[in-house]
Amino acid sequence: MIKYLIILGLILLAWCPWLTAEEASNIIDNRVAEMQEANPDLCAMEINKDSIRKVPFGYTEEVSYDCSVSDPIYGVFQSTEIVFITFYKGLIGMPNRKVLQNFD
């Protein structure tokens, strides 16, 4: 009996009906705003609103970032990462690249 309850619990967590696509998107919007307010050297980030997808245990959405000056650590000016919004409204994979300026 207990294993059926565990299986039912896992199915419910995977489905996560309490988290809507709109709410998941708002979580990322708010996190990007918080990150950019807290760190002015953060690369510019843009959220692709058409990329939100329901997946087991949450949602995914694409977040692109653009570093306007050469980034010697990451070696990229622009890139896109997939962010996972978990069933408990956490974020995994949020980019946090900083613009590094060389003051020679």
C-alpha angles and dihedrals in degrees: 000000000000093000090056090053090050091050091047090049092051092049090051092049091048092050094041097185091181092070116072127194090246092052092047090051091049090052090058093044091053093046093051090050091049093048094048092047092050096046121033091187092063115120115254111269130203126189119218101221092191092059099069111124133181110234132168110292095010144330138300128216134177119245117189123199131197124199107197095201130049111288107209095184100051097023094217136104096194134018143152128228131189112235120204118215106203128218088254090055096255126136127233123188099018108166115237104176116158128212106245115203122200111222102189 
